[in-house]
Amino acid sequence: MMNVCLHSIARARFLLSLLLLLAWHSSVLAAEPREYILDNGLKVLLVEVPKAPVVTVQIWYRVGSRNEVLGRAGLSHMLEHMMFKGTPQNPKGTFSRTIRKNGGNDNAFTSQDFTAYFENLAADRVALALELEADRLRGLLLDEKEFQLEREVVKEERRLRTEDDPQSFLVESLFAQTFLMHPYHWPIIGWFPDLNAMTREDLKRHYDTYYVPNNATLIVVGDIKADALLPTIKRLFESIPKGPTPPQQVVAEPEQKGERRIIVKREAQLPFVMAGYRTPNFSDTDSYPLMILESILSHGKSSRLYRSLVYEQKQALAVGAEYSLLRTDPELFYFYAVVRPGRKVEDVEQVLYREIAKLQAEPPSAKELERAKNQVEASYVFGQDSNFRQAMLLGEAESVGAGWRHVGQFLERIRGVTAQDVQRVAKRYFVQDTRTVGILLPAPPTKQTAQAGEVR
């Protein structure tokens, strides 16, 4: 059963953010999406890509960890797991087994802003995927015994990928320190006390509230004929009753008025440094210069951070930066570095800040700016053959509130970024008083760990 999450925890969040960023950068829409709104409010986007007899089916629900409350963090991710536990019509295990028997694959992922499910399969099997998705939208079982078992699976997932991964633990801690009131404060997978307190009734309430057709977007990209497929979609989905409009989670994080720092001491091989700054999302035009700035600083071995910290000064083994404009609410632009053995954490941190200060003091050169834009545009073009990425891009844009039409403006806005724009956003957002710093310091192995190592 393929209900493994792509980024339900901190490290996986790195991976999905990268995937979504690549989708935003690299997907060229092969054809204009055909948009339909069913009578029950379900939005349908169909894209005809006839070059290969394959199709991707995706359904995106506008619910993620930001739609939860403190004390029940992890509900959206847990519900994602339970969506594979069966319906009266398709018992446990039937969904993924049926897709595999028909030569396809399926999976799901939860983020802070959405939960999505997908199937990739031959185009002549598209109705099968649609039928299965419609069935679990209307009739999920949510069996108590299955919930109890799956909760232990999720707890073990957290244990292995966050508790036992010091860098992921630091990422999670940094977000908790940055967002004190906003629900980006808690991790997608939840904390142990929240998982322990969670009940089947909590999941049922979450499912009934957010898994309604008027809170979802169905996307099909591939070798289809939109006019021919639409009647099938209507037959399968339009009878599902429209639900009450889910509550909107609107929480404004207060202005940060001073640097925050957190030090984590855990068993680790090397120190790890992070520095995060709150930045705007797609709704602000500054998001495009921030994307170019990210490319200048961290894309490839010619980037400023790699050249300075890894190649020239040999202060770090790995460096990077991450920013995504496709977020429901403003989030973080953060930098990170793995400290080289024998180097001091504080020295690496200061080198990071000096590289930022250089962009604040002087805009990038015309050549550097052009290279960054070329990197973005090249990725955009190279990804045009992927049905999956096209659907991902549309689904994310719809789910965070940007709308799929926002996608078509991407290249134009990237091309319009100037060197002065890059300098301006560096000066505006990378300010010490709004910075949150996370430091991972290796701690000696515990007695229990040491004994386990001796046994091996």
N, C-alpha and C positions, 0 to 999 in steps of 0.2 A: 504493500500500500504506500503510495507516494504522497504522504502528507507531511514531508519534511519541510520546515520553514526556511526561507532564504535569509531572513534577518530578524529573527525573533529575539535575538540577544545582541549584546554590544558588538562583538566582533563581526557577526553576520550583518549587522547594520552597516559596517564599513563596506561589505561586499555588495549589498543591495543598493546602497547609495551610489557606489561605483557603477553598478549595472544601470541604474536609472539615469545617472549622469551620461553614460555612454548612449543610452537610448535617446536622451534629449539632444546630445551632440550629433548622433550618427544616423538617425532614422530619417530617411526621405520618404515621404508619403507617395506611394506609387500611383495613387489616384485619390481624388478628393473623397473623403468619407461621405457616405450617404447617411443622413441622420433621420431617425424616426422616433417619435414619442408615442408609446402605446397608451391605451385608454387608462391603464392603471399607473401611469407615470414612469414606467421603465424606459430609459433612454437606450436606443439601439444605434450603434455605429457599424456600418458595413463598408468594407473596402475591397474592391475587386482587384486581385493581383493574379492574373491568369497564367503566369509564366511557368508554374510548376503545380502539379495536382495535389497540393497540400493546403492545409488551413490551420489557423490557430483560433480557438474559441476562448474568450476571457470574460469573466464577470467580476466587476469591481464594486465593492460595497464601501460607501463613505463612512467607515467606522474603523478606528484604530485605537491605539493606546490613549490618544488625546481625548477620546470620548468616554473614558473611565473616570472613576473617582478614587481618591486615596483610600486605601483599605481593600480595594478590589482591583488593583493593578494586575494586568495580565488576562483580563476577561476576553478581549478580542482575539488574542493569540490562542487561548484555550479553546474558544469556540471554533477557531480554524481547525484545530485538531479534531474536534467533535464532528465537524462537517463530513468526515470520512467514516463515521460510525454507523451509517445506515439510515434507511427510511423503511416504512412498511412495504413499499414496492421493491426497494433494492436494499436487502439486508447488509450488515457489516461486511466489508471487503468486496462487495459487488462492484462498486463504482470503478475503482482503479483496475480491478481484474478485467472488467468489461472493456475498458479503454485499451489495456495491454493486449487482450485477445484480438482486438481490431487494429493492432499495429501502431498504436499511439502511446503517448505518455501524458501524465497529468501531474500537477503539483499545486502548491498554494503558498502565499506569503502574507505576512502581517507587518505593517509599519506603524509609525506614529499616527498616520493620517488615513489609512485605508487597509482593507483586507481584500485580496484578489485570488481568484482561482482560474486555472487554465488547463486546456487540453490541446495538444498538437497531434494531428492525425491526418489521414488521407481525406481529400476533399469530399469524396463520396460517402464519408462517414460523419459528416458535419451534423446531421440531424440527431445522431446518437449522442454526441456530446451535449447538444442543446437539451435533449430529453432528460439526460441525467442531471444537468444543472437545474432545470425547472423543477424536477422532482425534489431535490434537496432544499430548494428555496421554499417550497410549500410544506414539506413533511418531515423534517428532521426528527429523529426519535429522542435523542438526548437521554439515553438510558443511564440510570443511577450507577449501576455496576461499571459500565464502560467509562463513565466520568471519573469514578474513583481510580480505576486503573490508569486512565490517560493522565490524570493529575500527577501520578507518580512518574510517568514518562517525562512530563514537562519539568518536574522538579529535578530529575536526573539531567535533563538537557541544560537546565540552568547551572547545575553543579559542575558539569563537565566543561561548559563553554564560557562561563562567566566566573564562577567562584574559583575554578582551577586555572583560569587564564588571567594572569595579572594585568595584561594590557587591556583586555576587555573590561575587567573590573574597574580600571582607571577611567576608561571612557564613560562607563555608567556613572561613576562617582562625579566626574566633571559635569555631566548634564544635571545631576541632582544638585550640584553646587551652583550652577548657573541659573537654573529655573527654579525659583523658590515657590512660586504660586501657580505657574502654568503647568498643565499636565505633561509637558515634555520633561517634567521633573522625574517621572518614574520610568523604569525600563519597560520595553514592549513585552518582555516575558513575565514581568512582575517580580515581586520579592517573595521570599519564602513565607512570611506571615500572611501575605495576601493570598497566595496559592492555598495555604492551609485553611484559610477562612472561607474560601470560595465554595459555593454550593451549586447544586444543579439548578436550583430556583434562580440564582444569579444569572446563570448561563441562559436559561429559558427567557428571562426578562430581556437580556441583551439581544438574543435572537429575535424575539418578537418585536423589539423596538427598532432594530437597525436592519434586519434582513427582510426588507419589504421592497417591492419592485420600484417604488418611487424614491428609493435611496440607493439605486444601483444603476450601473451602466453595463450593458452587454455589447461586446465588441467581437466581430468576426472579420478576420483579414485572411485573404487567400484566394484560391481558385473557386470563386462563387459568382453567382448572378444575384445581385441584391433583390431585384424584383421577384425572382423565383424563390428566394430563401425567406423573404419577409412573411409570406403566409404561414410557413412552418413555425416561425418564431411567434407569430400572433397566436397560433393554435396552442402552442405549448405554454406560453407565458401570460397571455392577456387575461386568462381566467383567474390568475392569482390575484386576490383582492389587494387593492391599494391600502396601505397602512397610514396611521397618523404621521404627520411630518415629524421625524425624529428631532429631539431637542438639539439646539445649536450650542456647542460648547464655546463660549466666548469669554476668554480670560486674558487680560492684558498683564503681562509681566511688568512689575514696577521698574522704573529706571534704576540702573545699577550705578551707585555713587561711590565706587571705590573698588580696587582690585580685590579679588577673592582668590585664596590659595588653598589647595588641599594636598596633603602628602599621604600617600598610601605605602605601607610597608608590607610586602608580601614576598613569598618565595619566588624569585625570578632570577634569570641569568644576567640581565643587564638593566640599568636604569632606563626610564622612558619618560619623556617630557611632552606635555601638551599645553597649548595656550589657545583659548577660545574667545571669540568676540561675537556678540550678537549683531546680526546683520539682517537686512530686509529680504523678503521673498520676491516672487515674480511680480507682485503688484507695484513694485517700485522700480523705476528705470535704472537705479543704481545697481540692480542685480546683474545687469549685463557687463558693466565694467568690472564687477567683482569676479565674474567668471573668467574674464581675460586676465585679471590679476592672478587668479589661481593658476592659470596656465603658465604665466610668466614665472611664477615662483616654484611650481612643483611638477610640471609635466615633462618628464624625460630627463636624461642625464645632462642636457644643456640648460636645464632650469637653474634659476638662481640659488635655490636652497641646496640642490644636489651639488652644484659646482662649488659652492662655498663650504658647506659643512662636511660633505663626504669626500670630494676630490681634492680641494685645495688645503683646507685646514685639518682635514681628517679628524673631525670632532665627533662624527656620527657614522653609524653603519647604514642607517636608512632615515630618510626625511620625507615629509610630504605635507600637503594641505588639502582640505576638503571643503567644498561649498556646493550646495544645491539650491537653486532658486525655486524649484518646484516643491514647496512646502505650504501647508495650509496656513501656518503662522510663521512669522520670522523666527529663524533658528540660529545656527552657529556657523561661522567660518572659523575653522580651527587648524592649527599647525601641530605637527608632532615630529619627534626625533627619537631614534634609538641611540643611546649614548655609546660611543666606542669604548671598549675596555681600557681602563687607565685614564680616561678623561673625566673631568668634573661636570656634574650635572649643571651647576650654575653657569659654567662657561658655555655649554651648549645652549642653554636658555638665552643667554645674552647675545650669542651669535644670531639666533633666530630674530631677536628684536632689532639687531643692527641691519639685517637684510630688509626688514619691514621699513626701518627708518630711511634706508636709501631710496625706496620708492616714494616715501613721503617727502623727501627733500628734493628729488629730481625725477621727472617722469621717465618712463622707459624710452629707449631709442626707437626710431622709426623701424629699424630692422627687427628689433625685439618684439615690437607690437605686431608687426606683420607676421612674424613667425608664429606668435600665439594665435592670431586669427586663422592662419593657415592650418594649424593643428586642429582647431575646432572644426573648420570647414571640411578638412580632409576626412576626419572621423565621421562627420555628417554624411558625406558622400559614400564612404566605404560600407556603411551599414545599411544601404538602401535595399539589399536583397533579403532582409530578415522580416518575415511576417510577424514573428513574435515581438521583435523590438518596436515595430510600428504600432502594434496593438498596445504594448506596454506604455509607449509614449502617450498615446491617446487616452488610455485609461488613467494614467497618473495625472495628466493635465485636467481631465474631467473631475477626478476625485478630490483634488486639492483646491478646486474652484477657479482655475485658470481658464478652463474650457478648451476644447480641442482646436478651435480656431486660433487660439493664441500661438499654437505651434508654428503656423505659417509665417509668423513675424520674426522668428528666431534669427535667421541668417541676416536679415536686413538690420536688425538691432545690433547684432554682433559686429557687422561691418561698419556700423556708425560709431563704434566706441573709439575715442581718441586717447592719445597718451595723457592728455590733461585729465580726462575722465578717470583713468586708472590712478593717477596721483591723487586726485580729489577724494576718491572713495577710500584710498589707503589712509589719508589724513583724517577723514571723517569717522571711520569705524574702528581703526586699530589704535585705540586710546587706552592708556594704562588703567584709568579709573573704571573702564568698562570691560576689563580683561579678567578672565577666570583661568587660573593656572593649575594644572594637575601634575604632580611629580610621583613617579613610581620609584621607590628605593628598594633594592633587593634585600630581603631578610634571610637570615640563615635558615636552613631546613629545620623543621621541627623534628623531635625525636621519632615521632611516628613515621614521618616521611623517610628519615634516614634508615630506619629499620626496614621499611618496605624496599628501599633501594638495595639493602644488603641481601634480602631474600632473593631478589632478581639476580 
